Amino acid sequence: MADLLKTAVAYDDDAIKTLSPREHIRLRPGMYVGTIGDGTLPDEALYVLIKEVVDNSIDEFIMGVGKRIEITLDENVVSVRDYGRGIPLKSLVAAVSEMNTGAKYGGEAFKKTVGLNGVGVKAVNYLSSHFTARAVRDGEARVVKFARGLLVADEWQSDVKEKNGTYISYEVDSEIFGRYAYNMEYIEQRVRNYSYLNPGLTLVLNGVSYTSKNGLLDLLNENMSEEPLYAPIHLVGEDIEVVITHGTQYGETHYSFVNGQHTIHGGTHQAAFREAIAKTIKEFFHKDYDPSDVRTSIVAAIAIKVEDPQFENQPKTKFGSKEVAPGVTIRQFVGDFLSTELDNYLHKNPDTAQALQRKIVENEKERKEIAGVQKKARDTAKKALLNNKNLRDCKIHRTDKHEKAEQTMIFLTEGNSASGSITKSRNPQTQAVFSLRGKPLNSFGMKKTIVYKNDEFNYLQAALNIEEDMDNLRYNKVVIATDADVDGMHIRLLLLTFFLQFFPDLIRRGHLYIMQTPLFRVRNKKETFYCYSDEERVAAIEKCGSAAEITRFKGLGEISPDEFEGFIGEQIRLDKVRLTKDDPIMDMLTFYMGKNTYDRQQFIVGNLRIEEDKVEQ
C-alpha cells in the first residue's frame, strides 16, 4: 500500500512544467480575460476581447490623434480600424504577440491611458483561431497574420494611400470558446459609453455612428428611466467630470470610469465620490444629515484620468489606485473638486438646492420610520435563518476570497416540494436555496417599512444581506426559480416588483436572474431531452423516434432530484433581468401590479383574442 501511495504522489523533475505565455493564456484564459461563457452575459470574455482591442484605439484618441474608430462584427469576425499613429512597423509582431511589450511603460508616448500592462491584444491573438494586424504609417504598411497566436504570414507594403492607423481583425477560437453568440446590445452599450467618455470621438459600429457632445451628461440623460427631481448637475474640471441628480427609486446608481474604462465594480474613485457627495452637501446645508439620506435615490456618474492607473483585475472593472499623483490621494482629489465646484453650483442654483434638500428630508423621515421596526425585524430574521426556516445555505459566498465566489447563486423557490428537490441536487458549495412560503405580498406602492414588517421580505433581505447596500450581497446570482405556469409567473412578478421597488441596484448591477424551467421531458431507452418550448419538444421527439416517451411537467415539485442535476448544473439556463433607459419602471409596475383593474382586464382580454385568432389560423 505504501508503494502505491508513493507512486500516486510522485514529485520529481518530470512533474515540473514551464509554459510559454501563449500556452498559459490558452490554458488559463479566465486569469486574463474573465469568464469564457457563451456570450449571454455582458462581462464575459467575448466582450472583454473587443474592449482590449478598442481600448488601444481609444488611447490614440486620448493622446490627440485619430477621431474615428470603425468597428464591425460580421459572422463572428471582429474588426477594428482606427486612424491614430499606427503601431510602429518594425515592432508590429512584438506588439501583438509578445507579452509585456508595449509603449506604455513609463514613456511619454502614452500617459493617461487604459492599457498599461502589455497583455490585452496579445490575449486576443492567443485566443483567436485567426488574427490579423495591419499598421499604416506615412505611406508604408505591414500586415501580420497569426493562427492561435502563431505567426503564419508577414508582408510589407509600400506606396500605401491609406491614412495612418491600425487595423485588427480576429475570430475567437472555438476550441476554447465552444458554441457562442455575440449580443449586439452589449456591444452597442460599450460603444455608447466610449462616446460619452470621449466627446469629439466618432465610433462607427456596423455602419451606425455614435458620438457625444455633452459627455457624462448625455450618459445620464439617456440612461435614466424616469424624470430627475432636478436638472442634472454637470461639473467638469481638469482630469475629472461628474454628473449628479436624484430620482425617486430606492438605492444608488453610480456610473464610474477611469481613463475611459467603465469600472462596473467601482473602486477607490467611486468610494471617494460617494463620500465626497455626502460631505459636501452636509456642509452646504450646515446639517448633519446621515450619508444614506443624502445618497438614497441618487443617480450619478464620475470619470477621472490618472497616470499609470492600477486595476484590481485584468478586465479592469475595479480601480485600485490610491493616488492620482505622488502625494495626492484619490480621496483628496475628488473631495477637493466637489467641495469647491458642487458647493459653488448649489449656491448659484437655489432651486436645485431646495429640490435636493426636500429629497434628503423625505429620505430621513422614511429612514426613521424604518428604524422603529428594524431591530426587532433583524433579530427575528436572524433566528429564522439560523433555524433553517427558509434558507438552505451554501458554504462559499460572493464576499469570500475564494476562486469560486463568482459562481455562487441562490435559488428563490416556491413551496417545499420544489425547494426540496433543488436542495438535494444542488452543489452545496456554491448553490443556496431560499424557500418562499406561499405567494409573496404585492409590495407595489408601499413604503420600505414593509420590508421589515413582512416576514417573507424580512427573511429574504437578511438572507441576501442587502439591507445596507449591494456590496455585501452574499451570492453573485439571485435566481428566481418558479413553475412555468400561471401561479409561478405571478410569484415571479411579485418578486420582481419587490426588487424593483426596494432594491433596484440588485438589477442594475446584474445580479438578478430568471431560471428557465423545462416544460417537457422526452426520452427513449438511450437518450433524455429536457425541453423548454414546443419547438424543442418537437425536435426531441424526432430524435427519439417512435419510442419517444413524453412527460409534461406541471411544476418543479414533480421533477426528481436526480433530474434537477441536469439543468441547474453547467447546463443551467438563466435569463438576466436588466433595466434600460427604455424601461419606464413606475409605469410598468402601475399597470401590471397597481389597482387599474379595468385597464389591465381589457389588456388581458385583448391579448387573449389575439392568441385565439392565431390558434384558429
Buried (B, 14 or more C-beta within 10 A) or exposed (E): EEEEEEEEEEEEEEEEEEEEBBEBBBEEBBEBBBBBBEBBBBBBBBBBBBBBBBBBBBBBBBBEBBBBBBBBBEEBBBBBBBBBBBBBBEBBBBBBBBBEBBBBEEEEEBBBBBBBBBBBBBBBBBBBBBBBBBBBBEEBBBBBBBBBBEBEEEEEBEEBEBEBBBBBBBBBBEEBBEEBEBBEEBBBBBBBBBBBBBBEBBBBBEEEEBBBEBBBBBBBBEBBBBEBBBEBBBBBBEBBBBBBBBBEBBBBBBBBBBBBBBBBBBBBBBBBBBBBBBBBBBEBBEBEBBBBBBBBBBBBBBBBBBBBBBBBEBBBBBBBBEBBEEEEBBBBBBBBBBBEBBBEBBEEBEEBBEBBBEBBEBBBEBBEBBEEBBEEBBEBBEEBBEEEEBBBBBBBBBBEEBEBBBBBBBBBBBBEBBBBBBBBBBBBEBBBBBBBEEEBBBBBBBEBBBBBBBBBBBBBBBBBBBBEBBBEBBBBBBBBBBBBEEEBEBBBBBBBBBBBBBBBBBBBBBBBBBBBBBBBBBBBEEEBBBBBEEEBBEBBBEEBEEEBEBBEBEBBBBBEEEBBBBBBEEEBBBEBBEBEEEEEBBEBBBEBBBEEEEEBEEEEEEEEEEEEEEEEE
